[in-house]
């Protein structure tokens, strides 16, 4: 902080106004608000390349212009203006001290803070040493007081700290809200199965990965913290701030939650093995980690280590989760195990949720499935889970979770075929088609137009191309969950049973979300697979684009689809390279254009189906038609 000026960064201003960061940049460029000239405040200083703005000036500007979505900017601003010299753990320590003593810290001396901490933490279990070691500036003490005043209680003050500027500066990328919600539903199934009053949650692992634990502990009586107490002091401070009861004494039954999402594979397997061995007969464990470790094929010693863990038969459920749940590696799938401490299970239940769209996933049904799996209900019908064979996993014949595996779905045939076809078509044709518009303006400055062939991009490691594989159409399974894609048909060719795909096509290339599926013969064609986990049928290929390629997948697919019919050598295809700041803009516009085009095609196809259904229905004497008056 420069002098006594309380400042906000551009991201702080976006958080304060509850808008996206680019919106604030737009406000700076457009100084006219409702016909009045109200220029955006100028920065007061720059620290490490980041502009800082006077907090009072920003609050006044937001109130005067009415910009943003927060009518209480004057109340929230103090919680965002972090002093430049402040450190996250120092502020967490001060917040803990203020929470436990109810004391305003701005006017306290070093000795007074020591006395307060000694009273609160007599045995120096989580706070006293940290208070004695720190020398906070007066500005930092004022900020701690203002943070508490601006927050709805100590827990929210802690959330503001960890989600704000200091939390972002640590570079840590935690699980998404969707990931935590999914894990919570699995944990709820464990609670239902144990059906015990005052059930505790046991936490082990890194003490700095606490968000998941604190979100889950609300459903438990208290939190058991395993491991070296000296390494859990930060966790204990946060638990104290949130009013969570902690203990080091293990009791059974309990639910043990372990996250190894950012742990090296061999270390993760050792940690998981120790956990499973320690489970009591009535205990349950929920383990979250990379799908590559928990679900996919392993080789050598890692495969042997995992087999050793699985051999006692304590794995009840294994899930491959949808991609995008871990911010550190957005395209990487996570895996989840539910393990029990009781009798051996020869047929764990598994499901590949990564093969599903978000709309298909019903977390309530997933909770029911996991509850049924823990109860060992053999006659139960599952929405997602499917029995696997532990012997095949241990013999390395199949992965723990074969790609695309899920519960089989029964196919049905509607007897009212004519009416169903007509009604289904009119549901589409009667819906209004959304309009599509793009605001275009001159780009600032001038840019050098660059083009590279796909062959050059491959040599530069900016794209990766993999060949498709041949698949026997006689193995197609309409109820299967593994899609086989072809660029020639613009999407799905047929489906395979996940176990069949794992057994016969284990080494075939699989798509990831955002991969381009393309072909050069008989004519160039391409589309973007937004789901991932699919197989590619030859002669189609998979094209994966690196983040630094200067071109996005939808741009690439659009360019390929506009190649001449005789352009049959993909390595020679030239594509423009766009500056990084414009790649996302172009992708967003092309996605919107593709959605609009899909709507139009959907209407055209539905109209064609409607015409055929009306003719066939009337000719069969099954339906009569009434066309409503126009307008």
C-alpha positions in Angstrom: 0.0 0.0 0.0 1.4 3.4 -0.9 1.4 5.5 2.2 -2.1 5.4 3.8 -3.9 5.1 0.5 -6.3 2.1 0.4 -6.3 0.7 -3.1 -8.0 -1.8 -5.4 -6.7 -3.6 -8.5 -8.7 -4.1 -11.7 -9.7 -7.6 -10.5 -10.7 -6.2 -7.1 -13.0 -3.7 -8.8 -14.6 -6.4 -10.9 -15.2 -8.4 -7.7 -16.6 -5.4 -5.9 -19.0 -4.6 -8.8 -19.8 -8.3 -9.3 -18.9 -8.3 -13.0 -16.3 -10.0 -15.2 -12.8 -8.5 -15.4 -13.1 -7.5 -19.1 -16.1 -5.4 -18.2 -14.0 -3.1 -16.0 -11.6 -2.6 -18.9 -14.5 -1.6 -21.1 -15.6 0.9 -18.5 -12.2 2.6 -18.6 -12.5 3.1 -22.3 -16.1 4.4 -22.3 -16.2 7.5 -20.1 -19.7 8.6 -21.1 -22.5 7.3 -18.9 -26.1 8.1 -19.8 -24.9 11.1 -21.8 -22.7 12.5 -19.0 -18.9 12.5 -19.1 -17.7 10.6 -16.0 -14.1 9.4 -16.6 -12.8 6.3 -14.8 -10.4 7.2 -12.0 -6.7 7.1 -12.8 -4.3 4.6 -11.1 -2.4 5.9 -8.1 0.5 3.6 -8.5 1.7 0.3 -10.1 3.1 -2.6 -8.1 4.8 -5.6 -10.0 3.1 -4.4 -13.2 -0.4 -4.3 -11.6 -2.3 -1.0 -11.5 -3.8 0.1 -8.2 -6.7 2.6 -7.9 -7.7 4.7 -4.9 -10.6 2.9 -3.1 -12.6 6.0 -2.3 -12.4 7.2 -5.9 -13.6 3.9 -7.2 -16.5 3.6 -4.8 -17.6 7.2 -5.6 -17.4 6.4 -9.4 -19.4 3.2 -9.1 -22.1 4.9 -7.0 -22.3 7.9 -9.3 -22.4 5.9 -12.5 -24.6 3.0 -11.2 -22.2 0.6 -12.9 -22.1 -3.1 -11.8 -24.4 -5.3 -9.9 -23.7 -4.3 -6.3 -25.7 -1.7 -4.5 -23.5 -1.9 -1.4 -20.0 -1.2 -2.8 -19.2 1.2 0.1 -19.7 -1.7 2.5 -17.8 -4.3 0.6 -14.9 -2.2 -0.6 -12.9 -2.3 2.7 -12.8 -6.1 2.5 -11.0 -5.9 -0.9 -8.3 -3.2 -0.4 -5.6 -5.5 0.8 -2.3 -3.7 1.8 0.5 -4.5 -0.6 2.8 -5.8 2.1 0.2 -8.1 3.7 0.6 -11.9 3.5 -2.3 -14.4 3.4 -1.3 -16.5 6.4 -0.6 -13.3 8.5 -4.1 -12.1 7.9 -5.6 -15.5 8.6 -3.7 -15.5 11.9 -5.0 -12.0 12.7 -8.5 -13.0 11.8 -8.3 -16.0 14.1 -7.0 -13.8 16.9 -9.8 -11.3 16.4 -12.5 -14.0 16.1 -11.4 -15.7 19.4 -11.0 -12.5 21.4 -13.5 -10.1 19.9 -10.7 -7.4 20.0 -10.1 -4.7 17.4 -6.5 -5.1 16.5 -5.6 -1.7 15.0 -4.7 -0.1 18.3 -3.1 -3.2 19.9 0.6 -3.4 20.7 2.8 -6.5 20.0 2.7 -7.4 23.7 -1.1 -7.0 23.9 -1.4 -9.4 20.9 0.9 -11.9 22.6 -1.2 -11.8 25.7 -4.4 -12.2 23.8 -3.0 -15.2 21.9 -1.6 -16.8 25.1 -5.1 -16.7 26.6 -6.7 -18.1 23.5 -4.1 -20.8 22.7 -2.5 -21.7 26.0 -0.8 -24.8 24.7 0.4 -23.2 21.5 -1.5 -25.7 19.3 -2.5 -23.3 16.4 -1.9 -19.6 17.0 0.5 -18.4 19.6 3.8 -19.0 17.7 2.4 -17.3 14.6 1.3 -14.2 16.5 4.7 -13.9 18.1 6.6 -14.3 14.8 4.7 -11.7 12.8 5.2 -8.0 12.7 2.2 -6.6 11.0 2.0 -3.0 9.7 -0.6 -0.7 11.1 -2.3 -0.8 7.7 -2.5 -4.5 7.9 -4.1 -4.4 11.3 -6.7 -1.8 10.1 -7.5 -4.0 7.1 -8.1 -7.0 9.4 -10.6 -4.9 11.4 -12.3 -3.6 8.3 -12.5 -7.1 6.8 -14.4 -8.4 9.8 -16.7 -5.4 9.8 -17.5 -5.8 6.1 -18.2 -9.5 6.4 -21.2 -11.5 7.5 -19.3 -13.3 10.2 -15.7 -14.8 10.5 -16.3 -17.6 8.1 -17.3 -15.2 5.3 -14.3 -13.0 6.1 -12.0 -16.0 5.6 -13.7 -16.8 2.3 -13.2 -13.3 1.2 -9.5 -13.6 2.0 -8.9 -16.9 0.3 -10.9 -16.0 -2.8 -9.5 -12.5 -3.1 -6.3 -10.9 -4.2 -4.0 -12.7 -1.7 -5.7 -16.1 -2.5 -5.2 -15.6 -6.2 -1.5 -14.6 -5.7 -0.7 -18.0 -4.3 -1.5 -19.5 -7.7 -3.4 -22.4 -6.1 -6.3 -23.7 -8.3 -8.7 -25.6 -6.2 -11.7 -27.8 -7.1 -14.6 -26.2 -8.8 -18.0 -25.7 -7.1 -19.4 -28.5 -9.3 -16.7 -30.9 -8.1 -17.3 -30.2 -4.5 -21.1 -30.6 -5.0 -20.5 -34.0 -6.7 -18.3 -35.2 -3.9 -20.8 -34.0 -1.3 -23.5 -36.2 -2.8 -21.2 -39.2 -2.7 -20.4 -38.5 1.0 -24.2 -38.1 1.7 -24.6 -41.7 0.4 -21.9 -42.8 2.9 -23.8 -41.1 5.7 -27.0 -42.7 4.7 -25.4 -46.1 4.7 -23.7 -45.8 8.1 -26.9 -44.3 9.6 -25.0 -43.3 12.8 -25.7 -40.3 15.0 -22.9 -37.9 15.5 -20.8 -39.3 12.6 -17.3 -37.7 12.4 -15.4 -36.8 9.2 -11.7 -37.8 9.1 -9.3 -35.6 7.1 -5.8 -36.5 6.1 -3.4 -35.1 3.5 -2.1 -31.6 2.8 -3.4 -29.0 5.3 -3.5 -26.3 2.6 -6.2 -28.2 0.6 -9.0 -27.4 3.0 -11.9 -26.0 1.0 -13.3 -29.4 0.2 -13.1 -30.5 3.8 -14.8 -27.5 5.2 -17.6 -27.8 2.7 -18.2 -31.4 3.6 -17.8 -31.1 7.4 -21.1 -29.3 7.7 -22.9 -32.6 7.6 -20.8 -34.2 10.4 -20.5 -33.8 14.2 -16.8 -32.9 14.2 -13.6 -33.1 12.2 -10.9 -35.7 13.0 -7.5 -34.5 11.8 -4.9 -37.2 11.2 -1.2 -36.8 10.9 1.5 -34.6 12.5 -0.2 -31.9 14.5 2.7 -29.5 13.8 1.8 -29.6 10.1 -1.9 -29.0 10.7 -1.7 -25.6 12.4 -3.0 -23.7 9.4 -5.9 -26.1 9.2 -6.7 -25.6 12.9 -6.7 -21.8 12.5 -9.2 -22.1 9.7 -11.4 -24.6 11.6 -11.4 -22.3 14.6 -12.5 -19.3 12.5 -15.3 -21.4 11.0 -16.4 -22.7 14.4 -15.6 -26.3 13.6 -14.9 -28.8 16.4 -11.6 -30.7 15.8 -10.0 -33.6 17.5 -7.1 -35.9 16.9 -8.8 -39.0 18.5 -10.2 -41.5 15.9 -13.5 -43.0 16.5 -15.6 -45.5 14.5 -17.6 -45.5 12.5 -16.4 -42.5 10.5 -16.1 -41.3 6.9 -12.5 -40.7 5.7 -12.1 -38.2 2.9 -8.8 -38.0 1.1 -7.8 -35.8 -1.9 -4.7 -36.7 -3.9 -5.5 -34.7 -7.0 -2.2 -32.9 -7.1 0.0 -35.7 -5.7 2.5 -37.6 -7.8 1.1 -41.0 -8.9 3.4 -43.3 -6.8 3.0 -41.2 -3.7 -0.7 -41.1 -4.2 -1.0 -44.9 -4.5 1.1 -45.4 -1.3 -1.2 -42.9 0.6 -4.3 -44.6 -0.7 -3.0 -48.0 0.3 -2.2 -46.8 3.8 -5.8 -45.4 4.1 -7.5 -48.6 2.9 -5.4 -50.7 5.3 -6.4 -48.5 8.3 -10.2 -48.7 7.6 -12.1 -50.3 10.4 -15.0 -52.7 9.7 -17.6 -50.0 9.9 -15.6 -47.2 8.3 -15.9 -45.8 4.8 -13.5 -43.8 2.7 -14.0 -41.4 -0.2 -10.9 -40.9 -2.3 -10.5 -38.2 -4.9 -7.6 -38.2 -7.3 -6.5 -38.2 -11.0 -8.4 -40.6 -13.2 -5.1 -41.7 -14.6 -4.3 -43.2 -11.2 -7.7 -44.4 -10.0 -9.5 -45.4 -13.2 -7.1 -45.9 -16.2 -4.5 -48.5 -17.1 -1.2 -48.4 -15.2 2.1 -50.1 -16.0 4.9 -51.7 -14.0 5.2 -51.0 -10.3 2.4 -48.6 -10.2 0.0 -51.2 -11.6 1.3 -53.7 -9.0 0.9 -51.2 -6.2 -2.7 -50.4 -7.2 -3.5 -54.1 -7.5 -2.2 -54.7 -4.0 -4.6 -52.1 -2.7 -7.5 -53.5 -4.6 -6.9 -57.2 -4.0 -8.6 -57.3 -0.5 -11.8 -56.3 -2.3 -12.6 -53.2 -0.4 -13.4 -51.1 -3.5 -17.2 -50.6 -3.6 -17.5 -47.8 -6.2 -15.2 -46.3 -8.8 -16.1 -43.3 -10.9 -14.4 -41.4 -13.7 -15.7 -37.8 -13.2 -16.5 -35.2 -15.9 -13.6 -33.1 -17.1 -13.2 -29.5 -15.9 -13.6 -30.1 -12.2 -10.1 -29.2 -11.2 -9.0 -25.7 -12.2 -5.3 -26.6 -12.2 -5.8 -29.0 -15.1 -9.2 -28.2 -16.6 -9.1 -30.9 -19.3 -8.0 -33.7 -17.0 -10.5 -36.1 -15.6 -10.6 -36.9 -11.9 -11.5 -40.2 -10.4 -13.3 -41.2 -7.2 -13.3 -44.3 -5.2 -15.6 -45.3 -2.3 -13.9 -48.0 -0.2 -15.3 -50.0 2.7 -13.6 -51.7 5.7 -15.9 -54.7 5.7 -16.1 -57.9 3.7 -14.5 -58.5 0.3 -16.3 -57.4 -2.8 -15.6 -59.3 -6.0 -17.7 -57.0 -8.2 -17.2 -53.3 -7.6 -19.6 -51.0 -9.3 -18.1 -48.5 -11.8 -19.3 -45.7 -14.1 -17.6 -43.3 -16.5 -19.4 -40.0 -15.9 -16.9 -38.2 -18.2 -18.8 -39.8 -21.1 -21.9 -37.9 -20.1 -22.9 -34.3 -20.6 -23.6 -32.1 -17.5 -27.3 -32.1 -18.2 -27.4 -35.9 -18.1 -25.9 -36.2 -14.6 -28.5 -36.2 -11.8 -26.6 -36.0 -8.5 -29.6 -37.3 -6.6 -29.7 -40.5 -8.7 -25.9 -40.8 -8.2 -26.4 -40.7 -4.4 -29.0 -43.4 -4.7 -26.7 -45.5 -6.8 -23.8 -45.2 -4.3 -26.1 -46.0 -1.4 -27.3 -49.1 -3.2 -23.8 -50.2 -4.0 -22.8 -49.9 -0.3 -25.8 -51.9 0.7 -24.8 -54.6 -1.9 -28.2 -54.7 -3.4 -27.6 -57.2 -6.2 -31.2 -57.0 -7.6 -31.2 -53.2 -7.8 -31.4 -51.4 -11.1 -28.8 -48.6 -11.3 -29.0 -45.3 -13.1 -25.2 -45.0 -13.7 -23.3 -47.8 -12.0 -22.5 -51.1 -13.6 -20.8 -54.2 -12.0 -17.2 -54.9 -12.9 -15.1 -57.9 -12.3 -12.3 -57.5 -9.8 -10.4 -60.5 -11.2 -10.2 -58.8 -14.6 -8.9 -55.6 -13.0 -6.2 -57.5 -11.0 -5.1 -59.4 -14.1 -4.6 -56.1 -16.0 -7.1 -57.2 -18.7 -9.3 -54.2 -18.1 -8.9 -50.8 -16.4 -10.7 -50.1 -13.2 -13.2 -47.9 -15.1 -13.4 -48.8 -18.8 -14.1 -45.8 -21.0 -17.7 -45.0 -21.4 -19.0 -47.7 -19.0 -22.4 -47.0 -17.4 -25.5 -48.9 -16.6 -27.3 -50.4 -19.6 -30.4 -48.7 -20.8 -33.4 -50.5 -22.1 -34.6 -49.6 -25.6 -38.4 -49.0 -26.0 -40.7 -48.6 -29.0 -43.6 -46.2 -28.9 -46.8 -47.7 -30.4 -48.1 -44.3 -31.4 -45.4 -43.8 -33.9 -47.2 -41.4 -36.3 -48.4 -39.0 -33.6 -45.1 -39.1 -31.8 -43.2 -38.2 -35.0 -45.5 -35.4 -35.8 -45.6 -33.9 -32.3 -41.8 -34.2 -31.9 -41.3 -32.4 -35.2 -43.7 -29.6 -34.4 -42.1 -29.0 -31.0 -39.1 -27.9 -33.0 -40.7 -26.1 -36.0 -43.0 -24.1 -33.7 -40.2 -22.8 -31.6 -38.8 -19.4 -32.6 -35.3 -19.4 -34.0 -32.9 -17.2 -31.9 -31.3 -14.4 -33.7 -27.5 -14.1 -34.1 -25.6 -10.9 -34.1 -22.0 -9.8 -33.6 -20.7 -6.4 -32.7 -17.6 -5.7 -34.9 -15.3 -2.7 -34.5 -11.9 -1.8 -35.7 -9.1 -3.5 -33.8 -6.5 -1.3 -32.1 -3.2 -0.8 -33.9 -2.1 -3.0 -36.8 -1.3 -6.7 -36.9 1.0 -8.8 -39.0 -1.0 -11.5 -40.8 0.7 -14.8 -40.2 -0.2 -18.2 -41.7 1.1 -21.7 -41.0 0.4 -25.0 -42.6 -0.8 -27.8 -40.4 2.4 -29.5 -41.1 4.4 -26.6 -39.7 2.2 -26.4 -36.6 2.8 -30.0 -36.0 6.6 -29.5 -36.2 6.3 -26.6 -33.8 4.4 -28.9 -31.4 1.4 -26.6 -31.5 -0.9 -29.3 -32.8 -1.0 -33.0 -32.4 -2.7 -35.3 -35.0 -3.6 -38.9 -34.3 -5.0 -41.4 -36.7 -8.4 -43.0 -36.3 -8.9 -46.7 -35.9 -11.0 -49.4 -37.7 -14.0 -50.7 -35.9 -16.1 -53.7 -36.7 -19.7 -52.4 -37.2 -21.0 -55.8 -36.1 -19.9 -55.0 -32.6 -22.0 -51.9 -32.5 -24.3 -51.7 -29.4 -27.2 -49.2 -29.5 -27.2 -49.2 -25.7 -23.4 -48.7 -25.4 -21.9 -45.5 -24.0 -18.7 -45.2 -26.0 -19.2 -43.1 -29.0 -17.4 -43.8 -32.3 -17.1 -40.5 -34.2 -16.6 -39.8 -37.9 -16.0 -36.5 -39.5 -17.7 -37.8 -42.7 -21.0 -38.0 -40.9 -20.4 -34.9 -38.7 -20.7 -36.8 -35.4 -21.5 -40.2 -34.0 -21.2 -43.2 -36.3 -22.3 -45.8 -33.8 -21.7 -46.9 -30.2 -19.8 -49.6 -28.5 -20.2 -51.4 -25.2 -17.5 -49.9 -22.8 -16.1 -53.3 -21.8 -15.9 -54.4 -25.5 -14.1 -51.1 -26.4 -11.7 -51.6 -23.5 -10.9 -55.2 -24.5 -10.6 -54.8 -28.3 -9.5 -51.1 -28.7 -7.5 -50.3 -25.6 -4.8 -48.4 -27.6 -7.2 -46.5 -29.9 -7.0 -42.8 -29.7 -9.6 -41.1 -27.4 -10.8 -37.5 -27.8 -10.5 -34.9 -25.1 -13.0 -32.0 -24.9 -12.1 -29.4 -27.5 -10.4 -31.8 -29.9 -11.2 -31.4 -33.6 -12.3 -34.5 -35.5 -11.5 -34.1 -39.2 -11.1 -36.0 -42.5 -9.6 -35.1 -45.8 -11.4 -37.7 -47.9 -13.7 -37.9 -49.7 -13.9 -34.1 -49.0 -12.5 -32.1 -46.1 -14.9 -32.0 -43.1 -14.5 -31.4 -39.4 -16.3 -30.8 -36.1 -15.4 -30.1 -32.5 -16.0 -32.8 -29.9 -17.1 -30.9 -26.8 -17.5 -34.0 -24.6 -14.4 -36.1 -25.0 -13.8 -39.8 -24.3 -14.8 -40.9 -27.8 -13.1 -43.1 -30.3 -12.3 -42.0 -33.9 -13.2 -44.1 -36.9 -10.7 -44.1 -39.8 -10.1 -42.3 -42.1 -11.0 -39.5 -39.7 -8.3 -38.1 -37.5 -8.0 -36.4 -34.1 -6.5 -32.9 -34.0 -5.5 -31.5 -30.6 -4.5 -27.9 -30.4 -2.0 -26.6 -27.9 -2.9 -23.4 -25.9 -0.2 -21.4 -27.6 -1.2 -22.4 -31.2 -2.8 -19.1 -32.0 -5.9 -20.7 -33.2 -8.9 -22.2 -31.5 -10.7 -25.6 -32.3 -13.9 -24.0 -33.6 -11.9 -21.7 -35.9 -9.9 -24.7 -37.1 -13.0 -26.8 -37.8 -14.7 -23.9 -39.7 -11.6 -23.4 -41.9 -11.4 -27.2 -42.7 -15.1 -27.3 -43.6 -14.5 -24.5 -46.1 -11.6 -26.1 -47.9 -12.2 -27.1 -51.6 -13.4 -30.6 -52.2 -10.1 -31.6 -53.8 -7.9 -30.4 -51.0 -7.0 -33.9 -49.8 -3.6 -33.3 -48.2 -4.1 -32.0 -44.7 -0.5 -31.1 -43.9 -0.6 -28.5 -46.7 -3.7 -26.7 -45.3 -2.8 -23.2 -44.3 -4.5 -21.5 -41.4 -4.2 -17.9 -40.0 -2.5 -17.4 -36.7 -4.3 -14.9 -34.4 -2.8 -13.0 -31.5 -3.6 -14.7 -28.2 -6.0 -11.9 -27.0 -8.2 -12.4 -30.0 -8.3 -16.2 -30.1 -11.0 -16.5 -27.4 -13.1 -13.7 -28.9 -13.1 -15.4 -32.3 -13.9 -18.8 -30.7 -16.9 -17.3 -28.8 -18.2 -15.8 -32.0 -17.8 -19.0 -34.0 -19.4 -21.0 -31.2 -22.4 -18.7 -31.3 -22.5 -18.9 -35.1 -22.4 -22.7 -35.0 -25.2 -22.8 -32.4 -27.3 -20.5 -34.7 -26.5 -22.7 -37.7 -27.4 -25.8 -35.7 -30.8 -24.2 -34.8 -31.4 -23.5 -38.5 -30.4 -27.1 -39.5 -32.5 -28.5 -36.7 -35.6 -26.6 -38.0 -34.9 -27.8 -41.6 -34.5 -31.4 -40.5 -37.6 -31.2 -38.3 -39.6 -29.7 -41.2 -38.5 -32.5 -43.5 -39.5 -35.1 -40.8 -42.8 -33.3 -40.3 -43.6 -33.5 -44.0 -42.9 -37.2 -44.2 -44.7 -37.9 -41.0 -47.8 -36.0 -42.1 -47.9 -37.8 -45.4 -47.4 -41.3 -43.9 -49.8 -40.6 -41.0 -52.7 -39.4 -43.2 -52.1 -42.1 -45.8 -52.3 -44.7 -43.0 -55.5 -43.2 -41.7 -53.9 -42.7 -38.3 -54.1 -38.9 -38.0 -56.0 -35.9 -39.2 -54.4 -32.5 -39.6 -55.5 -28.9 -38.7 -53.3 -26.0 -39.6 -53.8 -23.1 -37.1 -54.5 -19.7 -38.7 -51.5 -17.5 -39.2 -50.8 -14.8 -36.7 
